[in-house]
Amino acid sequence: MYGHGSAMPSSAQALLVFVVAVVPGFLALSGYRAGRAVPQHPEGLTTTARVITLSVLIILVAWRLGGREVYLDAQAGTALSSNEGDTYNLAMALLIAPPLVGIAVGQFVDAVARRVSQAQTGGSHQLLRERPWLSIVGTQLAPEGPATWDRTWRKLRHTQPFVMVRVTTRGGREWVGLVADASRVALSPQPRDLYMQEVWLQADDEHYYPTEGGLGVFISGNEIESVEWVSGVGFISDDAP
């Protein structure tokens, strides 16, 4: 039982505490996810802990950038009257700055991870020796860098004018087709959707031919079980008979 002198926070106060403790961190984490290509982010309690931790950090920074004054104004009852402008500016900053900073940090982290990965795979150990901080940071970031899906498609795009692929869906259906300039491959953090600009079917002679009048096919990333890149053997570039 609570003593007579204790006071429970009102619903409005509890809602305000929740908003301040969760929303800035949620926006910052969302911005980071949007700014960095990663295969998958943790969910559940891990995400909740990260959100709250980021909110605490943001609140500490905001406290020295006008938050203390707004708090004192709220105690004096002037935060929404004579000092409404300061309160509004701080509120807008807490809504706008975290996601923008998160995006910028995500892009910076991805750039560092890519540079370290390129230096390691390309044998450029001199760069890592000259900039040891790059190696130290990259060791922690590289494993969470862009997914194999992203790296594979980017490499193919740079080395091949087009590729033939066989996509197997979770339902067991197979799609064989052409991926070239008119195709679209969604990279992280977007769902791994794939648009093949041409669908090819196997004819009685066991060769594959593009479907007549076909405009391609869209395959949802959630439905993709596997993607096989196949050679040109068995494919005929002429129109379907």
C-alpha positions in Angstrom: 0.0 0.0 0.0 1.1 3.5 -0.7 1.4 6.0 2.1 -0.8 9.0 2.2 2.1 11.3 1.2 3.0 9.4 -2.0 1.6 10.4 -5.4 1.0 8.3 -8.5 1.9 9.9 -11.8 -1.0 11.0 -13.9 -1.8 9.3 -17.2 -0.5 12.4 -19.1 2.8 12.3 -17.1 3.3 8.6 -17.7 2.6 9.0 -21.4 5.1 11.9 -21.6 7.8 9.8 -19.8 7.2 6.9 -22.2 7.4 9.2 -25.3 10.6 10.9 -24.1 12.2 7.6 -23.1 11.3 5.6 -26.2 10.5 7.9 -29.2 14.0 9.5 -29.7 15.8 6.2 -29.5 13.3 4.5 -31.8 13.7 7.3 -34.4 17.5 7.1 -34.2 17.6 3.3 -34.5 15.2 3.5 -37.5 17.4 6.1 -39.1 20.5 3.9 -38.6 18.7 0.9 -40.1 17.7 3.0 -43.1 21.3 4.3 -43.5 23.1 0.9 -43.3 22.9 -2.2 -45.4 22.7 -5.1 -42.9 21.1 -8.5 -43.4 18.9 -8.4 -40.3 18.6 -6.5 -37.1 17.8 -8.1 -33.7 14.3 -7.7 -32.5 12.5 -8.2 -29.2 14.1 -7.3 -25.9 17.4 -6.5 -27.6 15.8 -3.8 -29.7 13.9 -2.4 -26.8 17.1 -2.1 -24.7 18.8 -0.4 -27.6 16.0 2.1 -28.1 15.9 3.0 -24.4 19.7 3.3 -24.2 19.7 5.6 -27.3 16.9 7.7 -25.8 18.9 8.2 -22.5 21.9 9.3 -24.5 19.8 11.7 -26.6 18.2 13.1 -23.5 21.6 13.7 -21.9 22.7 15.6 -24.9 19.4 17.5 -25.1 19.7 18.4 -21.4 22.7 20.6 -22.2 21.2 22.0 -25.3 18.1 23.5 -23.8 16.4 20.6 -22.1 17.2 21.8 -18.6 15.6 25.2 -19.3 12.5 23.5 -20.6 12.4 21.3 -17.5 12.6 24.3 -15.3 9.9 26.0 -17.3 7.7 23.0 -16.9 8.2 23.1 -13.2 7.3 26.8 -13.2 4.2 26.2 -15.4 5.5 28.4 -18.2 6.6 25.6 -20.7 3.4 25.9 -22.7 2.7 29.6 -22.1 5.3 32.3 -22.0 8.1 29.9 -23.0 6.2 27.9 -25.5 8.7 28.6 -28.3 11.6 27.0 -26.4 9.5 23.9 -25.7 8.4 23.6 -29.3 12.0 23.9 -30.6 13.3 21.2 -28.3 10.4 18.9 -29.2 11.0 19.4 -32.9 14.7 18.7 -32.4 14.0 15.5 -30.6 11.8 14.4 -33.5 13.9 15.5 -36.4 17.5 15.2 -35.3 17.7 11.5 -34.1 16.6 9.9 -37.4 18.9 12.2 -39.5 21.9 11.5 -37.3 21.0 7.8 -37.3 21.1 7.7 -41.2 24.4 9.6 -41.3 26.0 7.2 -38.7 24.7 4.2 -40.6 26.2 5.4 -43.9 29.5 6.2 -42.2 29.6 2.8 -40.5 28.8 1.1 -43.8 31.6 3.1 -45.6 34.1 2.0 -42.9 33.0 -1.6 -43.1 33.3 -1.6 -46.9 36.7 0.0 -46.8 38.1 -2.5 -44.3 36.6 -5.4 -46.2 38.1 -4.2 -49.5 41.5 -3.7 -47.8 41.4 -7.2 -46.3 40.3 -9.0 -49.4 42.4 -7.0 -51.7 45.6 -7.5 -49.7 46.0 -3.8 -48.9 47.4 -4.4 -45.4 49.5 -1.2 -45.7 46.3 0.9 -45.4 45.3 -1.0 -42.3 48.8 -0.5 -40.8 48.8 3.2 -41.6 45.3 3.6 -40.1 45.1 1.2 -37.2 41.8 2.7 -36.0 40.3 1.6 -39.3 41.3 -2.0 -38.6 40.0 -1.9 -35.0 36.7 -0.4 -35.9 36.3 -2.6 -39.0 36.9 -5.7 -37.0 33.7 -5.0 -35.1 31.7 -3.7 -38.0 32.7 -5.9 -41.0 30.8 -9.0 -39.8 27.6 -6.9 -39.7 28.3 -5.3 -43.1 26.2 -5.6 -46.3 24.7 -9.1 -46.7 26.1 -11.7 -49.2 23.0 -11.0 -51.3 24.1 -7.4 -51.8 27.8 -8.1 -52.4 27.0 -10.8 -55.0 24.6 -8.7 -57.0 26.9 -5.7 -56.9 29.8 -7.8 -58.1 27.8 -9.3 -60.9 26.6 -5.9 -62.0 30.1 -4.6 -62.3 31.5 -7.7 -64.1 28.6 -9.0 -66.2 26.3 -7.2 -68.7 23.6 -9.7 -67.9 23.1 -13.0 -66.0 20.7 -15.9 -66.3 19.1 -17.0 -63.0 17.0 -19.8 -61.7 14.9 -18.8 -58.7 13.2 -21.4 -56.6 10.4 -20.2 -54.3 9.4 -21.6 -50.9 6.4 -23.1 -52.6 8.7 -25.1 -54.9 8.1 -23.1 -58.1 11.0 -22.3 -60.4 11.5 -19.2 -62.4 14.2 -19.0 -65.1 15.0 -15.7 -66.7 17.2 -12.8 -67.6 18.5 -10.2 -65.2 20.0 -7.1 -67.0 19.7 -3.3 -67.0 15.9 -3.3 -67.0 15.7 -5.7 -64.1 15.6 -4.6 -60.4 17.2 -6.2 -57.4 16.4 -4.8 -54.0 19.4 -4.5 -51.6 19.5 -4.3 -47.8 17.8 -3.0 -45.8 14.9 -3.4 -48.2 13.2 -6.8 -48.6 15.2 -8.9 -51.2 12.7 -8.5 -54.0 13.7 -9.4 -57.5 12.3 -8.3 -60.9 13.5 -10.3 -63.8 12.9 -8.5 -67.1 12.5 -11.7 -69.1 11.0 -15.1 -68.2 12.4 -18.1 -70.2 10.6 -21.4 -70.6 12.0 -24.8 -71.6 10.8 -26.1 -74.9 10.5 -29.6 -76.2 14.1 -29.5 -77.5 15.2 -28.9 -73.9 16.5 -25.4 -74.8 15.1 -22.3 -73.0 13.4 -19.5 -74.9 12.1 -16.1 -73.8 8.3 -16.0 -73.4 6.7 -14.3 -76.4 5.4 -10.9 -75.4 6.5 -11.4 -71.8 7.2 -8.4 -69.6 9.1 -10.2 -66.8 8.1 -11.3 -63.4 8.3 -9.9 -59.9 9.3 -12.3 -57.1 8.9 -11.2 -53.5 12.0 -11.6 -51.4 10.0 -13.4 -48.7 9.1 -16.1 -51.2 12.7 -16.7 -52.5 14.2 -20.0 -51.3 17.3 -19.9 -53.5 18.8 -18.2 -56.5 21.1 -20.0 -58.9 23.1 -18.2 -61.5 23.3 -20.4 -64.6 25.6 -20.4 -67.7 24.3 -19.6 -71.2 24.5 -23.3 -72.2 21.1 -24.4 -73.3 19.7 -20.9 -73.8 18.7 -19.5 -77.2 18.7 -15.7 -77.6 16.2 -15.8 -80.5 12.6 -15.1 -80.0 10.4 -17.9 -78.9 9.1 -20.1 -81.7 
